Amino acid sequence: MRTIDQFRVQIFADGADVQGMLEMYRLPYIKGFTTNPTLMRKSGIVDYEAFARQVLEHITDRPISFEVFSDEFSVMARQARKIAAWGANVFVKIPVTNTRSESSEELIRSLVSEGIRLNVTALMTPNQVRVVSRALGSGVRSYISVFAGRIADSGREPGPLMKEALDIMAPFGNQQLIWASPRELLDIIHADDIGCHVITVTHDILRKLPLIGKDLTEFSLDTVKMFHSDAKAAGYDLRT
């Protein structure tokens, strides 16, 4: 069983809670950060730029991705330029399509030509990876986020698709594949096994990292103790 410092895959913390992000920033094995409008809304953030600038006051030396939120490519382009200007470590998240299923390919080409580093997100098919990888080309460093967790939610095994994505991206040394939306700690092992570059992990899963390699007999006993303690604390009584 590998330890955290033996992973080849880079672990990025995925969240929008400032204190949680700073907690993760103190951990040397957290190599970057991602967030998105859904996570930000759940965290109660109402001022997008103020949130981003607050985070960037502290996190200056690891990549961090902030996402555009328009559904129109011309507005996405304007938002991308603004977001990119917030910091040298900022990557701009661009969705693979808009809500009308129109491809972001031309927008990606345009932004990359301006030197804007991208994290193209919400991909789930090999064809989407081909299109995005081709659009990114061999320019600036960029990420392609394939939502392996959501692929698994559909009843499909994501591993083969992620391996195929790596093969598609292989000619471009500037592109890195992100295993996005993992559902459990084991996904980190799976991502590491196939040679995925990055995995984005929510804070609740990251807090389970110390469990890696835990002795299973000890883990079993801890579980028994938990059940007993909770039943006792609840005051359950089956006496007649």
The 8 nearest C-alpha neighbors of each residue, nearest first, counted from 0:
[[1, 212, 2, 211, 213, 188, 5, 3],
 [2, 0, 5, 3, 6, 212, 211, 4],
 [1, 3, 5, 4, 0, 211, 6, 212],
 [2, 4, 5, 6, 1, 28, 208, 211],
 [3, 5, 2, 6, 28, 1, 7, 27],
 [6, 4, 2, 3, 1, 7, 8, 0],
 [7, 5, 8, 4, 3, 191, 1, 2],
 [6, 8, 191, 9, 5, 194, 196, 195],
 [7, 9, 191, 196, 197, 6, 195, 10],
 [10, 8, 197, 30, 196, 198, 7, 11],
 [9, 11, 198, 29, 30, 197, 199, 8],
 [12, 10, 31, 199, 32, 30, 29, 198],
 [13, 11, 32, 200, 199, 201, 33, 31],
 [14, 12, 201, 33, 200, 34, 199, 32],
 [13, 15, 34, 16, 201, 38, 12, 33],
 [16, 14, 39, 38, 34, 17, 42, 20],
 [15, 17, 19, 18, 14, 20, 42, 39],
 [18, 16, 20, 19, 15, 21, 54, 50],
 [19, 17, 21, 20, 16, 22, 23, 15],
 [18, 20, 22, 16, 17, 21, 23, 202],
 [19, 21, 17, 23, 22, 18, 16, 24],
 [20, 22, 24, 18, 23, 19, 17, 25],
 [21, 23, 19, 20, 24, 25, 18, 26],
 [24, 22, 20, 21, 25, 26, 19, 29],
 [25, 23, 21, 26, 22, 20, 29, 58],
 [24, 26, 23, 22, 27, 21, 29, 20],
 [25, 27, 24, 23, 28, 29, 22, 30],
 [28, 26, 29, 25, 30, 24, 23, 4],
 [27, 29, 26, 30, 10, 4, 3, 9],
 [30, 28, 10, 27, 11, 26, 31, 12],
 [29, 31, 11, 10, 28, 9, 61, 27],
 [32, 30, 11, 62, 61, 63, 29, 12],
 [33, 31, 63, 12, 11, 13, 62, 64],
 [34, 32, 64, 13, 63, 12, 14, 65],
 [33, 35, 14, 13, 15, 65, 64, 38],
 [34, 36, 38, 37, 66, 39, 65, 33],
 [37, 35, 39, 38, 40, 66, 34, 68],
 [38, 36, 40, 39, 35, 41, 34, 42],
 [39, 37, 41, 40, 35, 36, 15, 14],
 [40, 38, 36, 42, 15, 37, 44, 41],
 [39, 41, 43, 37, 42, 38, 44, 36],
 [42, 40, 38, 39, 43, 37, 44, 15],
 [41, 43, 39, 40, 44, 16, 15, 38],
 [44, 42, 40, 41, 45, 39, 38, 16],
 [45, 43, 39, 40, 42, 46, 47, 50],
 [44, 46, 47, 43, 40, 39, 50, 49],
 [47, 45, 49, 48, 44, 50, 51, 43],
 [46, 48, 50, 49, 45, 51, 44, 39],
 [47, 49, 51, 50, 46, 52, 82, 53],
 [48, 50, 52, 46, 51, 47, 53, 54],
 [51, 49, 53, 47, 48, 52, 46, 54],
 [52, 50, 48, 54, 53, 49, 55, 47],
 [51, 53, 55, 49, 54, 50, 48, 56],
 [54, 52, 50, 56, 51, 55, 49, 57],
 [55, 53, 51, 52, 56, 57, 58, 50],
 [56, 54, 58, 52, 57, 53, 59, 51],
 [55, 57, 53, 54, 58, 52, 59, 51],
 [58, 56, 55, 54, 59, 53, 21, 24],
 [59, 57, 55, 60, 56, 54, 61, 24],
 [58, 60, 55, 61, 57, 88, 56, 86],
 [59, 61, 58, 88, 62, 87, 31, 57],
 [62, 60, 31, 59, 88, 30, 63, 58],
 [63, 61, 88, 31, 89, 32, 64, 90],
 [62, 64, 32, 89, 33, 31, 90, 88],
 [63, 65, 90, 33, 91, 89, 92, 34],
 [64, 66, 91, 92, 34, 35, 90, 33],
 [67, 65, 92, 91, 35, 93, 68, 64],
 [68, 66, 75, 78, 69, 93, 92, 79],
 [67, 69, 66, 70, 75, 36, 78, 93],
 [70, 68, 75, 71, 74, 67, 72, 78],
 [69, 71, 97, 72, 98, 68, 75, 74],
 [72, 70, 74, 69, 73, 75, 97, 76],
 [71, 73, 75, 74, 76, 70, 106, 103],
 [72, 74, 76, 75, 71, 77, 106, 69],
 [73, 75, 77, 76, 72, 71, 69, 78],
 [76, 74, 72, 78, 73, 77, 69, 67],
 [77, 75, 79, 73, 74, 78, 72, 80],
 [76, 78, 74, 80, 79, 75, 81, 73],
 [77, 79, 75, 81, 76, 80, 67, 82],
 [80, 78, 76, 82, 81, 77, 75, 83],
 [79, 81, 83, 77, 78, 82, 76, 84],
 [80, 82, 78, 84, 79, 83, 77, 85],
 [83, 81, 79, 84, 85, 80, 78, 91],
 [84, 82, 80, 85, 81, 89, 79, 91],
 [83, 85, 81, 82, 86, 80, 87, 89],
 [86, 84, 82, 83, 89, 81, 52, 87],
 [87, 85, 89, 88, 84, 83, 55, 59],
 [86, 88, 89, 85, 84, 83, 59, 90],
 [87, 89, 62, 86, 61, 63, 59, 60],
 [90, 88, 63, 86, 87, 64, 83, 62],
 [89, 91, 64, 117, 116, 63, 118, 92],
 [92, 90, 117, 65, 64, 66, 118, 79],
 [93, 91, 66, 118, 119, 65, 117, 64],
 [92, 94, 119, 120, 67, 66, 118, 91],
 [95, 93, 120, 96, 119, 121, 92, 97],
 [94, 96, 103, 120, 119, 121, 122, 102],
 [97, 95, 102, 103, 101, 100, 94, 98],
 [96, 98, 99, 100, 70, 101, 94, 102],
 [97, 99, 100, 70, 96, 101, 71, 94],
 [100, 98, 97, 101, 96, 70, 102, 71],
 [101, 99, 96, 98, 97, 102, 95, 103],
 [102, 100, 96, 99, 97, 103, 98, 95],
 [101, 103, 96, 104, 95, 100, 97, 105],
 [102, 104, 96, 106, 95, 105, 107, 101],
 [105, 103, 107, 102, 106, 134, 131, 108],
 [104, 106, 108, 107, 103, 109, 134, 102],
 [107, 105, 109, 103, 108, 104, 110, 72],
 [106, 108, 104, 110, 105, 109, 111, 103],
 [109, 107, 105, 134, 111, 106, 110, 112],
 [108, 110, 106, 112, 107, 111, 105, 113],
 [111, 109, 113, 107, 112, 115, 108, 106],
 [110, 112, 114, 115, 113, 108, 109, 107],
 [111, 113, 109, 110, 114, 108, 115, 138],
 [114, 112, 110, 111, 115, 109, 108, 116],
 [113, 115, 111, 112, 139, 116, 110, 138],
 [116, 114, 111, 110, 113, 117, 83, 139],
 [117, 115, 90, 141, 139, 140, 114, 91],
 [118, 116, 91, 141, 90, 92, 119, 142],
 [117, 119, 142, 92, 143, 91, 141, 90],
 [120, 118, 93, 143, 92, 94, 117, 144],
 [119, 121, 144, 94, 122, 95, 93, 118],
 [122, 120, 146, 94, 145, 95, 144, 123],
 [121, 123, 145, 120, 146, 95, 127, 124],
 [122, 124, 145, 146, 121, 150, 127, 125],
 [123, 125, 127, 126, 122, 128, 160, 145],
 [126, 124, 128, 127, 164, 129, 160, 163],
 [125, 127, 129, 128, 124, 130, 131, 123],
 [128, 126, 130, 124, 125, 129, 131, 122],
 [127, 129, 125, 131, 126, 130, 132, 164],
 [130, 128, 126, 132, 127, 131, 133, 125],
 [129, 131, 127, 133, 128, 132, 134, 126],
 [130, 132, 134, 128, 133, 129, 135, 127],
 [133, 131, 135, 129, 134, 130, 128, 168],
 [132, 134, 136, 130, 131, 135, 129, 128],
 [135, 133, 131, 108, 136, 132, 104, 107],
 [136, 134, 132, 133, 131, 108, 111, 107],
 [137, 135, 133, 134, 138, 132, 171, 108],
 [136, 138, 171, 173, 135, 139, 172, 174],
 [139, 137, 136, 135, 111, 140, 173, 112],
 [140, 138, 116, 114, 141, 173, 111, 137],
 [139, 141, 173, 174, 116, 138, 142, 117],
 [142, 140, 117, 174, 116, 118, 139, 173],
 [143, 141, 118, 175, 174, 176, 119, 117],
 [142, 144, 119, 176, 118, 177, 175, 120],
 [145, 143, 177, 120, 179, 119, 176, 122],
 [144, 146, 122, 123, 179, 178, 147, 121],
 [147, 145, 179, 148, 149, 180, 123, 121],
 [146, 148, 150, 157, 149, 179, 145, 178],
 [149, 147, 181, 180, 151, 150, 146, 182],
 [148, 150, 152, 151, 147, 146, 153, 180],
 [149, 151, 147, 153, 152, 148, 155, 157],
 [152, 150, 155, 148, 154, 149, 153, 156],
 [151, 153, 149, 150, 154, 148, 155, 147],
 [154, 152, 151, 150, 155, 149, 156, 148],
 [155, 153, 151, 152, 156, 150, 149, 157],
 [156, 154, 151, 153, 150, 157, 152, 158],
 [155, 157, 151, 158, 154, 159, 150, 160],
 [158, 156, 147, 160, 159, 151, 150, 155],
 [157, 159, 161, 160, 156, 162, 189, 193],
 [160, 158, 162, 161, 157, 163, 156, 164],
 [159, 161, 163, 157, 162, 158, 164, 125],
 [160, 162, 164, 158, 163, 159, 157, 165],
 [163, 161, 159, 165, 164, 160, 158, 166],
 [162, 164, 160, 166, 161, 165, 159, 167],
 [163, 165, 161, 167, 162, 166, 160, 168],
 [164, 166, 162, 168, 163, 167, 169, 161],
 [167, 165, 163, 169, 164, 168, 162, 170],
 [168, 166, 164, 165, 169, 163, 129, 128],
 [167, 169, 165, 166, 170, 171, 132, 164],
 [168, 170, 166, 171, 167, 165, 172, 174],
 [171, 169, 168, 172, 167, 166, 137, 174],
 [172, 170, 169, 173, 137, 168, 174, 136],
 [171, 173, 174, 170, 169, 137, 175, 168],
 [172, 174, 140, 171, 137, 141, 139, 175],
 [175, 173, 141, 172, 142, 171, 140, 168],
 [174, 176, 142, 196, 143, 141, 177, 173],
 [175, 177, 143, 196, 142, 195, 144, 197],
 [176, 178, 144, 197, 198, 179, 143, 145],
 [179, 177, 198, 145, 147, 197, 144, 146],
 [178, 180, 146, 199, 177, 145, 147, 144],
 [179, 181, 148, 146, 147, 182, 149, 199],
 [182, 180, 148, 179, 183, 186, 200, 147],
 [181, 183, 148, 180, 186, 184, 204, 185],
 [184, 182, 185, 186, 181, 204, 187, 200],
 [183, 185, 186, 187, 204, 207, 208, 182],
 [186, 184, 188, 187, 183, 189, 182, 190],
 [187, 185, 189, 188, 184, 183, 181, 190],
 [188, 186, 190, 185, 189, 184, 191, 198],
 [187, 189, 191, 185, 186, 190, 192, 184],
 [188, 190, 186, 192, 191, 187, 185, 193],
 [191, 189, 187, 195, 192, 188, 193, 186],
 [190, 192, 8, 188, 194, 189, 193, 195],
 [191, 193, 189, 190, 194, 188, 195, 187],
 [194, 192, 191, 190, 195, 162, 189, 158],
 [195, 193, 191, 192, 196, 190, 8, 7],
 [196, 194, 190, 193, 197, 191, 8, 176],
 [195, 197, 8, 176, 175, 9, 194, 177],
 [198, 196, 9, 177, 8, 195, 10, 178],
 [197, 199, 178, 10, 177, 179, 11, 9],
 [200, 198, 11, 179, 13, 12, 10, 178],
 [199, 201, 12, 13, 11, 198, 205, 181],
 [202, 200, 13, 203, 204, 12, 14, 205],
 [201, 203, 205, 204, 206, 12, 200, 14],
 [202, 204, 206, 205, 201, 207, 200, 14],
 [205, 203, 207, 206, 202, 201, 184, 200],
 [206, 204, 202, 207, 208, 203, 201, 200],
 [205, 207, 204, 203, 208, 202, 209, 210],
 [206, 208, 205, 204, 209, 210, 184, 203],
 [207, 209, 210, 205, 206, 211, 184, 204],
 [210, 208, 211, 207, 206, 213, 212, 3],
 [211, 209, 213, 208, 207, 212, 206, 214],
 [212, 210, 209, 213, 208, 2, 207, 0],
 [213, 211, 0, 210, 214, 1, 2, 209],
 [212, 214, 210, 211, 215, 218, 217, 209],
 [213, 215, 217, 216, 218, 212, 219, 210],
 [216, 214, 218, 217, 219, 213, 212, 220],
 [217, 215, 219, 218, 214, 220, 221, 213],
 [216, 218, 220, 215, 214, 219, 221, 213],
 [217, 219, 215, 221, 216, 220, 214, 222],
 [220, 218, 216, 222, 217, 221, 215, 223],
 [219, 221, 223, 217, 222, 218, 224, 216],
 [220, 222, 218, 224, 219, 223, 225, 217],
 [221, 223, 225, 219, 220, 224, 218, 226],
 [224, 222, 220, 226, 225, 221, 227, 219],
 [223, 225, 221, 227, 222, 226, 228, 220],
 [226, 224, 222, 228, 223, 227, 229, 221],
 [227, 225, 223, 229, 224, 228, 230, 222],
 [228, 226, 224, 230, 225, 229, 231, 223],
 [227, 229, 231, 225, 230, 226, 224, 232],
 [228, 230, 232, 226, 231, 227, 225, 233],
 [231, 229, 233, 227, 232, 228, 235, 226],
 [230, 232, 228, 234, 229, 233, 227, 235],
 [233, 231, 229, 234, 230, 228, 235, 227],
 [232, 234, 230, 231, 235, 229, 228, 236],
 [233, 235, 231, 232, 236, 230, 229, 228],
 [234, 236, 233, 230, 231, 237, 232, 229],
 [235, 237, 238, 234, 239, 231, 230, 233],
 [238, 236, 239, 235, 234, 230, 231, 233],
 [239, 237, 236, 235, 234, 231, 230, 233],
 [238, 237, 236, 235, 234, 231, 230, 233]]
